[in-house]
Amino acid sequence: MLVSQIGEIVDGINFLSVDDIKLINSLLIKLQTPKESIYVRDENTLGSSQARPSLYRYHEQTEDIFRLAAVLIESLIRNHPFANANKRTAMFSGYLFLLLNGQELKAPDAEVVEMGVGVATGKYSVEELENWLFGWSQEFDSRTLCVSNAHSIEKLMGSIKN
């Protein structure tokens, strides 16, 4: 079993932990909108959103990384567990989930924002999000992400621009 500082690998799929998602939210706010409050509004909905891809995989018997990423994103956006940056956190969590599982989302920033807002407003379904993720992704060697320190998410996010 591959050991990583990010998430937990279950039967070959790397799932993000609740702590990973909290860290993503905190770092996004610090990097992009530092005056916003950083806190979890509802731990239960955060836990539910984090667990949703794993539960979906089990119940639907699917290994489709794009579907699992879409389920994670949609759940984080709709459950709104954070005080701020829910859409950004959801979209980056989906990006990181894909990256850890061998796919890199290459969509332009404006497209990412449009998709996040579209999911939040009901304009796009999980299926449409899944297809969009597939269309904008390319294979990625996730072994290059394996680092031995606890700051792996911070390093990955170091390239994020305001």
Contact map, one row per residue, 1 for C-alpha under 8 A:
111000001000000000000000000000000000000000000000000000000000000000000000000000000000000000000000000000000000000000000000000000000000000000000000000000000000000000
111100001000000000000000000000000000000000000000000000000000000000000000000000000000000000000000000000000000000000000000000000000000000000000000000000000000000000
111110001000000000000000000000000000000000000000000000000000000000000000000000000000000000000000000000000000000000000000000000000000000000000000000000000000000000
011111110000000000000000000000000000000000000000000000000000000000000000000000000000000000000000000000000000000000000000000000000000000000000000011100000000000000
001111100000000000000000000000000000000000000000000000000000000000000000000000000000000000000000000000000000000000000000000000000000000000000000011111010000000000
000111110000000110010000000000000000000000000000000000000000000000000000000000000000000000000000000000000000000000000000000000000000000000000000000000011000000000
000111111000011110010000000000000000000000000000000000000000000000000000000000000000000000000000000000000000000000000000000000000000000000000000000000000000000000
000101111100011110000000000000000000000000000000000000000000000000000000000000000000000000000000000000000000000000000000000000000000000000000000000000000000000000
111000111111111000000000000000000000000000000000000000000000000000000000000000000000000000000000000000000000000000000000000000000000000000000000000000000000000000
000000011111111000000000000000000000000000000000000000000000000000000000000000000000000000000000000000000000000000000000000000000000000000000000000000000000000000
000000001111100000000000000000000000000000000000000000000000000000000000000000000000000000000000000000000000000000000000000000000000000000000000000000000000000000
000000001111110000000000000000000000000000000000000000000000000000000000000000000000000000000000000000000000000000000000000000000000000000000000000000000000000000
000000001111111000000000000000000000000000000000000000000000000000000000000000000000000000000000000010000000000000000000000000000000000000000000000000000000000000
000000111101111100000000000000000000000000000000000000000000000000000000000000000000000000000000100110000000000000000000000000000000000000000000000000000000000000
000000111100111110000000000000000000000000000000000011000000000000000000000000000000000000000000100000000000000000000000000000000000000000000000000000000000000000
000001110000011111011000000000000000000000000000010000000000000000000000000000000000000000001000100000000000000000000000000000000000000000000000000000000000000000
000001110000001111111000000000000000000000000000010000000000000000000000000000000000000000000000000000000000000000000000000000000000000000000000000000000000000000
000000000000000111111100000000000000000000000110010000000000000000000000000000000000000000000000000000000000000000000000000000000000000000000000000000000000000000
000000000000000011111110000000000000000000000000000000000000000000000000000000000000000000000000000000000000000000000000000000000000000000000000000000000000000000
000001100000000111111111000000000000000000000000000000000000000000000000000000000000000000000000000000000000000000000000000000000000000000000000000000001000000000
000000000000000111111111100000000000000000000000010000000000000000000000000000000000000010001000000000000000000000000000000000000000000000000000000000000000000000
000000000000000001111111110000000000000100000000000000000000000000000000000000000000000000000000000000000000000000000000000000000000000000000000000000000000000000
000000000000000000111111111000000000000000000000000000000000000000000000000000000000000000000000000000000000000000000000000000000000000000000000000000001000000000
000000000000000000011111111100000000000000000000000000000000000000000000000000000000000010011000000000000000000000000000000000000000000000000000000000001000000000
000000000000000000001111111110000000010000000000000000000000000000000000000000000100110110000000000000000000000000000000000000000000000000000000000000000000000000
000000000000000000000111111111000000011000000000000000000000000000000000000000000000000000000000000000000000000000000000000000000000000000000000000000000000000000
000000000000000000000011111111100000000000000000000000000000000000000000000000000000000000000000000000000000000000000000000000000000000000000000000000000100100000
000000000000000000000001111111111000000000000000000000000000000000000000000000000000100110000000000000000000000000000000000000000000000000000000000000000000000000
000000000000000000000000111111111111010000000000000000000000000000000000000000000001100000000000000000000000000000000000000000000000000000000000000000000000000000
000000000000000000000000011111111100000000000000000000000000000000000000000000000000000000000000000000000000000000000000000000000000000000000000000000000000000000
000000000000000000000000001111111100000000000000000000000000000000000000000000000000000000000000000000000000000000000000000000000000000000000000000000000000000111
000000000000000000000000000111111100000000000000000000000000000000000000000000000000000000000000000000000000000000000000000000000000000000000000000000000000000011
000000000000000000000000000111111111000000000000000000000000000000000000000000000000000000000000000000000000000000000000000000000000000000000000000000000000000000
000000000000000000000000000011111111100000000000000000000000000000000000000000000000000000000000000000000000000000000000000000000000000000000000000000000000000000
000000000000000000000000000010001111100000000000000000000000000000000000000000000000000000000000000000000000000000000000000000000000000000000000000000000000000000
000000000000000000000000000010001111110000000000000000000000000000000000000000000001000000000000000000000000000000000000000000000000000000000000000000000000000000
000000000000000000000000000000000111111000000000000000000000000000000000000000000011000000000000000000000000000000000000000000000000000000000000000000000000000000
000000000000000000000000110010000001111100000000000000000000000000000000000000000111000000000000000000000000000000000000000000000000000000000000000000000000000000
000000000000000000000000010000000000111110000000000000000000000000000000000000000111000000000000000000000000000000000000000000000000000000000000000000000000000000
000000000000000000000100000000000000011111100100000000000000000000000000000000001110000000000000000000000000000000000000000000000000000000000000000000000000000000
000000000000000000000000000000000000001111100000000000000000000000000000000000011110000000000000000000000000000000000000000000000000000000000000000000000000000000
000000000000000000000000000000000000000111111100000000000000000000000000000000001100000000000000000000000000000000000000000000000000000000000000000000000000000000
000000000000000000000000000000000000000111111110000000000000000000000000000000001000000000000000000000000000000000000000000000000000000000000000000000000000000000
000000000000000000000000000000000000000001111111000000000000000000000000000000000000000000000000000000000000000000000000000000000000000000000000000000000000000000
000000000000000000000000000000000000000001111111100000000000000000000000000000111000000000000000000000000000000000000000000000000000000000000000000000000000000000
000000000000000001000000000000000000000101111111110000000000000000000000000100111100000000000000000000000000000000000000000000000000000000000000000000000000000000
000000000000000001000000000000000000000000111111111000000000000000000000000000000000000000000000000000000000000000000000000000000000000000000000000000000000000000
000000000000000000000000000000000000000000011111111100000000000000000000000000000000000000000000000000000000000000000000000000000000000000000000000000000000000000
000000000000000000000000000000000000000000001111111110000000000000000001001100100000000000000000000000000000000000000000000000000000000000000000000000000000000000
000000000000000111001000000000000000000000000111111110000000000000000001000100000000000000000000000000000000000000000000000000000000000000000000000000000000000000
000000000000000000000000000000000000000000000011111111100000000000000000000000000000000000000000000000000000000000000000000000000000000000000000000000000000000000
000000000000000000000000000000000000000000000001111111110000000000000011001000000000000000000000000000000000000000000000000000000000000000000000000000000000000000
000000000000001000000000000000000000000000000000111111111000000000011011000000000000000000000000000000000000000000000000000000000000000000000000000000000000000000
000000000000001000000000000000000000000000000000001111111100000000010000000000000000000000000000000000000000000000000000000000000000000000000000000000000000000000
000000000000000000000000000000000000000000000000001111111110000000000000000000000000000000000000000000000000000000000000000000000000000000000000000000000000000000
000000000000000000000000000000000000000000000000000111111111110000010010000000000000000000000000000000000000000000000000000000000000000000000000000000000000000000
000000000000000000000000000000000000000000000000000011111111111000010000000000000000000000000000000000000000000000000000000000000000000000000000000000000000000000
000000000000000000000000000000000000000000000000000001111111110000000000000000000000000000000000000000000000000000000000000000000000000000000000000000000000000000
000000000000000000000000000000000000000000000000000000111111100000000000000000000000000000000000000000000000000000000000000000000000000000000000000000000000000000
000000000000000000000000000000000000000000000000000000011111110000000000000000000000000000000000000000000000000000000000000000000000000000000000000000000000000000
000000000000000000000000000000000000000000000000000000011111111000000000000000000000000000000000000000000000000000000000000000000000000000000000000000000000000000
000000000000000000000000000000000000000000000000000000011101111100000000000000000000000000000000000000000000000000000000000000000000000000000000000000000000000000
000000000000000000000000000000000000000000000000000000001000111110010000000000000000000000000000000000000000000000000000000000000000000000000000000000000000000000
000000000000000000000000000000000000000000000000000000000000011111110000000000000000000000000000000000000000000000000000000000000000000000000000000000000000000000
000000000000000000000000000000000000000000000000000000000000001111111000000000000000000000000000010010000000000000000000000000000000000000000000000000000000000000
000000000000000000000000000000000000000000000000000000000000000111111100000000000000000000000000010000000000000000000000000000000110110000000000000000000000000000
000000000000000000000000000000000000000000000000000000000000000111111110000000000000000000000000000000000000000000000000000001100100000000000000000000000000000000
000000000000000000000000000000000000000000000000000011011000001111111111000000000000000000000000000000000000000000000000000000000000000000000000000000000000000000
000000000000000000000000000000000000000000000000000010000000000011111111100000000000000000000110110000000000000000000000000000000100000000000000000000000000000000
000000000000000000000000000000000000000000000000000000000000000001111111110000000000000000000100000000000000000000000000000001101100100000000000000000000000000000
000000000000000000000000000000000000000000000000000110010000000000111111111000000000000000000000000000000000000000000000000001000000000000000000000000000000000000
000000000000000000000000000000000000000000000000110110000000000000011111111100000000000001001100000000000000000000000000000000000000000000000000000000000000000000
000000000000000000000000000000000000000000000000000000000000000000001111111110000000000001101100000000000000000000000000000000000000000000000000000000000000000000
000000000000000000000000000000000000000000000000000000000000000000000111111111000000000001000000000000000000000000000011000001000000000000000000000000000000000000
000000000000000000000000000000000000000000000000100100000000000000000011111111100000000000000000000000000000000000000000000000000000000000000000000000000000000000
000000000000000000000000000000000000000000000100110000000000000000000001111111111000011011000000000000000000000000000000000000000000000000000000000000000000000000
000000000000000000000000000000000000000000000000000000000000000000000000111111110000011001000000000000000000000000010011000000000000000000000000000000000000000000
000000000000000000000000000000000000000000000000000000000000000000000000011111110000000000000000000000000000000000000001000000000000000000000000000000000000000000
000000000000000000000000000000000000000000001100100000000000000000000000001111111000000000000000000000000000000000000000000000000000000000000000000000000000000000
000000000000000000000000000000000000000010001100000000000000000000000000000111111110010000000000000000000000000000000000000000000000000000000000000000000000000000
000000000000000000000000000000000000000111101100000000000000000000000000000100111110010000000000000000000000000000000000000000000000000000000000000000000000000000
000000000000000000000000100000000000011111000100000000000000000000000000000000011111110000000000000000000000000000000000000000000000000000000000000000000000000000
000000000000000000000000000000000000111110000000000000000000000000000000000000011111110000000000000000000000000000000000000000000000000000000000000000000000000000
000000000000000000000000000010000001111000000000000000000000000000000000000000000111110000000000000000000000000000000000000000000000000000000000000000000000000000
000000000000000000000000100110000000000000000000000000000000000000000000000000000111111110000000000000000000000000000000000000000000000000000000000000000000000000
000000000000000000000000100000000000000000000000000000000000000000000000000110011111111111000000000000000000000000000000000000000000000000000000000000000000000000
000000000000000000000000000000000000000000000000000000000000000000000000000110000000111111100000000000000000000000011001000000000000000000000000000000000000000000
000000000000000000000000100100000000000000000000000000000000000000000000000000000000111111110000000000000000000010010000000000000000000000000000000000000000000000
000000000000000000001001100100000000000000000000000000000000000000000000000100000000111111111000000000000000000000000000000000000000000000000000000000000000000000
000000000000000000000000000000000000000000000000000000000000000000000001110110000000011111111100000000000000000000010000000000000000000000000000000000000000000000
000000000000000000000000000000000000000000000000000000000000000000000000100000000000001111111110000000000000000100010000000000000000000000000000000000000000000000
000000000000000000000001000000000000000000000000000000000000000000000000000000000000000111111111000000000000000000000000000000000000000000000000000000000000000000
000000000000000100001001000000000000000000000000000000000000000000000001100000000000000011111111100000000000000000000000000000000000000000000000000000000000000000
000000000000000000000000000000000000000000000000000000000000000000001101100000000000000001111111110000000000000000000000000000000000000000000000000000000000000000
000000000000000000000000000000000000000000000000000000000000000000001000000000000000000000111111111000011000000000000000000000000000000000000000000000000000000000
000000000000000000000000000000000000000000000000000000000000000000000000000000000000000000011111111100000000000000000000000000000000000000000000000000000000000000
000000000000011100000000000000000000000000000000000000000000000000001000000000000000000000001111111110000000000000000000000000000000000000000000000000000000000000
000000000000000000000000000000000000000000000000000000000000000011001000000000000000000000000111111111111000000000000000000000000000000000000000000000000000000000
000000000000000000000000000000000000000000000000000000000000000000000000000000000000000000000011111111111000000000000000000000000000000000010100000000000000000000
000000000000010000000000000000000000000000000000000000000000000000000000000000000000000000000001111111100000000000000000000000000000000000000100100000000000000000
000000000000110000000000000000000000000000000000000000000000000010000000000000000000000000000000111111100000000000000000000000000000000000000100000000000000000000
000000000000000000000000000000000000000000000000000000000000000000000000000000000000000000000000011111110000000000000000000000000000000000111100000000000000000000
000000000000000000000000000000000000000000000000000000000000000000000000000000000000000000000000011111111000000000000000000000000000000011111100000000000000000000
000000000000000000000000000000000000000000000000000000000000000000000000000000000000000000000010011001111100000000000000000000000000000011110000000000000000000000
000000000000000000000000000000000000000000000000000000000000000000000000000000000000000000000010011000111110000000000000000000000000100111000000000000000000000000
000000000000000000000000000000000000000000000000000000000000000000000000000000000000000000000000000000011111000000000000000000000000000111000000000000000000000000
000000000000000000000000000000000000000000000000000000000000000000000000000000000000000000000000000000001111101100000000000000000000000110000000000000000000000000
000000000000000000000000000000000000000000000000000000000000000000000000000000000000000000000000000000000111111100000000000000000000000000000000000000000000000000
000000000000000000000000000000000000000000000000000000000000000000000000000000000000000000000000000000000011111110000000000000000000000000000000000000000000000000
000000000000000000000000000000000000000000000000000000000000000000000000000000000000000000000000000000000001111111000000000000000000000000000000000000000000000000
000000000000000000000000000000000000000000000000000000000000000000000000000000000000000000000000000000000011111111100000000000000000000000000000000000000000000000
000000000000000000000000000000000000000000000000000000000000000000000000000000000000000000100000000000000011111111110000000000000000000000000000000000000000000000
000000000000000000000000000000000000000000000000000000000000000000000000000000000000000100000000000000000000111111111000000000000000000000000000000000000000000000
000000000000000000000000000000000000000000000000000000000000000000000000000000000000000000000000000000000000011111111100000000000000000000000000000000000000000000
000000000000000000000000000000000000000000000000000000000000000000000000000000000000000000000000000000000000001111111110000100001000000000000000000000000000000000
000000000000000000000000000000000000000000000000000000000000000000000000000010000000001101100000000000000000000111111111000000000000000000000000000000000000000000
000000000000000000000000000000000000000000000000000000000000000000000000000000000000001000000000000000000000000011111111100000000000000000000000000000000000000000
000000000000000000000000000000000000000000000000000000000000000000000000000000000000000000000000000000000000000001111111111100000000000000000000000000000000000000
000000000000000000000000000000000000000000000000000000000000000000000000010010000000000000000000000000000000000000111111111111001000000000000000000000000000000000
000000000000000000000000000000000000000000000000000000000000000000000000010011000000001000000000000000000000000000011111111000000000000000000000000000000000000000
000000000000000000000000000000000000000000000000000000000000000000000000000000000000000000000000000000000000000000001111111100000000000000000000000000000000000000
000000000000000000000000000000000000000000000000000000000000000000000000000000000000000000000000000000000000000000000111111110000000000000000000000000000000000000
000000000000000000000000000000000000000000000000000000000000000000000000000000000000000000000000000000000000000000000111111110000000000000000000000000000000000000
000000000000000000000000000000000000000000000000000000000000000000000000000000000000000000000000000000000000000000100110111111111000000000000000000000000000000000
000000000000000000000000000000000000000000000000000000000000000000000000000000000000000000000000000000000000000000000010011111111000000000000000000000000000000000
000000000000000000000000000000000000000000000000000000000000000000100110010000000000000000000000000000000000000000000010000111111100000000000000000000000000000000
000000000000000000000000000000000000000000000000000000000000000000100100000000000000000000000000000000000000000000000000000111111110000000000000000000000000000000
000000000000000000000000000000000000000000000000000000000000000000000000000000000000000000000000000000000000000000000000000111111111000000000000000000000000000000
000000000000000000000000000000000000000000000000000000000000000000000100000000000000000000000000000000000000000000100010000111111111100000000000000000000000000000
000000000000000000000000000000000000000000000000000000000000000001101100000000000000000000000000000000000000000000000000000001111111110000000000000000000000000000
000000000000000000000000000000000000000000000000000000000000000001000000000000000000000000000000000000000000000000000000000000111111111000000000000000000000000000
000000000000000000000000000000000000000000000000000000000000000000000000000000000000000000000000000000000000000000000000000000011111111100000000000000000000000000
000000000000000000000000000000000000000000000000000000000000000001000100000000000000000000000000000000001000000000000000000000001111111110000000000000000000000000
000000000000000000000000000000000000000000000000000000000000000001000000000000000000000000000000000000000000000000000000000000000111111110000000000000000000000000
000000000000000000000000000000000000000000000000000000000000000000000000000000000000000000000000000000000000000000000000000000000011111110000000000000000000000000
000000000000000000000000000000000000000000000000000000000000000000000000000000000000000000000000000000001110000000000000000000000001111111000000000000000000000000
000000000000000000000000000000000000000000000000000000000000000000000000000000000000000000000000000000111110000000000000000000000000111111100000000000000000000000
000000000000000000000000000000000000000000000000000000000000000000000000000000000000000000000000000000111100000000000000000000000000000111110000000000000000000000
000000000000000000000000000000000000000000000000000000000000000000000000000000000000000000000000000001110000000000000000000000000000000011111000000000000000000000
000000000000000000000000000000000000000000000000000000000000000000000000000000000000000000000000001001110000000000000000000000000000000001111100000000000000000000
000000000000000000000000000000000000000000000000000000000000000000000000000000000000000000000000000001100000000000000000000000000000000000111111000000000000000000
000000000000000000000000000000000000000000000000000000000000000000000000000000000000000000000000001111100000000000000000000000000000000000011111110000000000000000
000000000000000000000000000000000000000000000000000000000000000000000000000000000000000000000000000000000000000000000000000000000000000000001111110000000000000000
000000000000000000000000000000000000000000000000000000000000000000000000000000000000000000000000000000000000000000000000000000000000000000001111110000000000000000
000000000000000000000000000000000000000000000000000000000000000000000000000000000000000000000000000100000000000000000000000000000000000000000111111000010000000000
000110000000000000000000000000000000000000000000000000000000000000000000000000000000000000000000000000000000000000000000000000000000000000000111111100000000000000
000110000000000000000000000000000000000000000000000000000000000000000000000000000000000000000000000000000000000000000000000000000000000000000000111110010000000000
000110000000000000000000000000000000000000000000000000000000000000000000000000000000000000000000000000000000000000000000000000000000000000000000011111010000000000
000010000000000000000000000000000000000000000000000000000000000000000000000000000000000000000000000000000000000000000000000000000000000000000000001111110000000000
000010000000000000000000000000000000000000000000000000000000000000000000000000000000000000000000000000000000000000000000000000000000000000000000000111110000000000
000000000000000000000000000000000000000000000000000000000000000000000000000000000000000000000000000000000000000000000000000000000000000000000000000011111110000000
000011000000000000000000000000000000000000000000000000000000000000000000000000000000000000000000000000000000000000000000000000000000000000000000101111111111000000
000001000000000000010011000000000000000000000000000000000000000000000000000000000000000000000000000000000000000000000000000000000000000000000000000000111111100000
000000000000000000000000001000000000000000000000000000000000000000000000000000000000000000000000000000000000000000000000000000000000000000000000000000111111110000
000000000000000000000000000000000000000000000000000000000000000000000000000000000000000000000000000000000000000000000000000000000000000000000000000000111111111000
000000000000000000000000000000000000000000000000000000000000000000000000000000000000000000000000000000000000000000000000000000000000000000000000000000011111111000
000000000000000000000000001000000000000000000000000000000000000000000000000000000000000000000000000000000000000000000000000000000000000000000000000000001111111100
000000000000000000000000000000000000000000000000000000000000000000000000000000000000000000000000000000000000000000000000000000000000000000000000000000000111111100
000000000000000000000000000000000000000000000000000000000000000000000000000000000000000000000000000000000000000000000000000000000000000000000000000000000011111110
000000000000000000000000000000100000000000000000000000000000000000000000000000000000000000000000000000000000000000000000000000000000000000000000000000000000111111
000000000000000000000000000000110000000000000000000000000000000000000000000000000000000000000000000000000000000000000000000000000000000000000000000000000000001111
000000000000000000000000000000110000000000000000000000000000000000000000000000000000000000000000000000000000000000000000000000000000000000000000000000000000000111
